[in-house]
Amino acid sequence: MMAHAKHVIQSAILFAALLLCTPHAPASQADHYLLNATSGTVELSYVEALTQTVDYELERSYSFTFNGIFTRLSVRMPNGQNITYDDRRLQRLHGGTTPRSGFWVIDQNGLRCVSETDYIAIYQRLKK
């Protein structure tokens, strides 16, 4: 029961942080920004950074922010495909380095790490 309550509280805190974040103008407080550029909702079934693990549904063109070293992500794509990114795969996507911060985009091809400029451009295209 305690573990469930802790998970609910952590999820509520991260959800509140998400509501405060404006994805078109990334705030300097977050380490990672993850933008859904697919054609529909994606289910982030396992986001892990430091000791936080989160399950979250991310609507098209919305962003999710989090802190810590990005170590794992499982995504259920709009077409039903499940894709898992472990720490090694995330490091490769992050240019071979430990993902301590970054701008991430999920699109029809999966997850990729992009520059802040590209992240903002993609966000703006999605909002048109």
C-alpha positions as CSV (number, residue, x, y, z in Angstrom):
1,M,0.0,0.0,0.0
2,M,2.9,2.4,0.9
3,A,4.6,1.8,-2.5
4,H,1.4,2.5,-4.3
5,A,0.8,5.8,-2.4
6,K,4.4,6.8,-3.1
7,H,3.9,6.1,-6.8
8,V,0.7,8.2,-6.9
9,I,2.4,11.1,-5.2
10,Q,5.4,11.0,-7.5
11,S,3.1,10.9,-10.6
12,A,1.0,13.8,-9.3
13,I,4.2,15.9,-8.7
14,L,5.5,15.1,-12.2
15,F,2.1,15.9,-13.7
16,A,2.0,19.3,-11.9
17,A,5.5,20.0,-13.2
18,L,4.4,19.1,-16.7
19,L,1.5,21.6,-16.5
20,L,3.8,24.4,-15.5
21,C,6.2,23.7,-18.4
22,T,5.7,25.5,-21.7
23,P,7.1,23.1,-24.4
24,H,7.8,25.9,-26.9
25,A,10.1,27.7,-24.5
26,P,12.0,25.1,-22.5
27,A,12.7,26.1,-18.9
28,S,16.2,25.8,-17.6
29,Q,15.1,23.8,-14.6
30,A,14.4,20.6,-16.4
31,D,17.1,18.2,-17.7
32,H,15.1,16.5,-20.4
33,Y,12.2,17.5,-22.7
34,L,10.3,14.8,-24.5
35,L,7.9,15.9,-27.3
36,N,5.3,13.7,-29.0
37,A,5.5,14.3,-32.7
38,T,3.5,11.2,-33.7
39,S,0.0,11.2,-35.2
40,G,-1.7,10.3,-31.9
41,T,-1.3,9.6,-28.2
42,V,1.8,7.7,-27.0
43,E,1.9,5.8,-23.7
44,L,5.1,6.3,-21.8
45,S,4.9,3.1,-19.8
46,Y,8.3,3.3,-18.2
47,V,10.3,6.6,-17.9
48,E,13.3,6.3,-15.6
49,A,15.7,9.0,-14.5
50,L,17.5,8.8,-11.2
51,T,15.0,7.0,-8.9
52,Q,11.8,8.2,-10.5
53,T,9.7,5.9,-12.6
54,V,6.7,7.3,-14.3
55,D,3.8,6.0,-16.4
56,Y,2.2,8.7,-18.5
57,E,0.0,9.2,-21.6
58,L,1.3,11.9,-23.8
59,E,-1.0,13.5,-26.3
60,R,0.2,14.6,-29.8
61,S,2.3,17.8,-29.8
62,Y,2.6,17.8,-26.0
63,S,5.8,17.7,-24.1
64,F,6.9,15.9,-20.9
65,T,9.8,17.1,-18.8
66,F,11.9,15.3,-16.2
67,N,15.3,15.5,-14.4
68,G,18.2,13.1,-13.9
69,I,20.1,10.7,-16.0
70,F,17.8,9.2,-18.6
71,T,18.2,5.4,-18.2
72,R,15.1,3.7,-19.6
73,L,11.9,4.4,-21.7
74,S,9.2,2.1,-23.0
75,V,6.7,3.6,-25.5
76,R,3.5,2.3,-26.9
77,M,3.1,4.0,-30.2
78,P,-0.3,5.1,-31.7
79,N,-0.1,2.0,-34.0
80,G,0.2,-0.3,-31.0
81,Q,3.9,-1.0,-31.4
82,N,5.9,-1.2,-28.2
83,I,9.5,0.1,-28.3
84,T,11.9,-0.1,-25.4
85,Y,15.0,2.0,-25.0
86,D,17.5,0.8,-22.4
87,D,20.5,2.8,-21.1
88,R,22.8,1.7,-23.9
89,R,20.4,2.6,-26.6
90,L,19.7,6.0,-25.0
91,Q,23.4,6.6,-24.9
92,R,23.8,5.8,-28.6
93,L,20.9,8.2,-29.4
94,H,22.6,10.8,-27.2
95,G,25.7,10.8,-29.3
96,G,27.4,8.1,-27.3
97,T,27.3,10.0,-24.0
98,T,25.4,9.5,-20.8
99,P,22.0,11.4,-21.3
100,R,22.2,13.8,-18.4
101,S,20.1,16.4,-20.3
102,G,18.6,16.6,-23.8
103,F,15.8,17.4,-26.1
104,W,14.0,14.2,-27.2
105,V,11.3,13.7,-29.9
106,I,9.1,10.7,-30.5
107,D,7.9,10.5,-34.0
108,Q,6.7,7.7,-36.4
109,N,10.3,6.4,-36.5
110,G,10.7,6.2,-32.7
111,L,12.8,8.3,-30.3
112,R,15.6,10.6,-31.3
113,C,17.7,13.3,-29.5
114,V,17.6,16.7,-31.2
115,S,19.0,20.2,-30.6
116,E,17.0,22.7,-28.7
117,T,16.5,24.7,-32.0
118,D,15.1,21.6,-33.8
119,Y,12.9,20.8,-30.8
120,I,11.3,24.2,-30.9
121,A,10.9,24.1,-34.7
122,I,9.2,20.7,-34.5
123,Y,6.9,21.9,-31.7
124,Q,5.9,25.0,-33.8
125,R,5.2,22.9,-36.9
126,L,2.9,20.6,-34.8
127,K,1.0,23.5,-33.4
128,K,0.1,24.9,-36.9
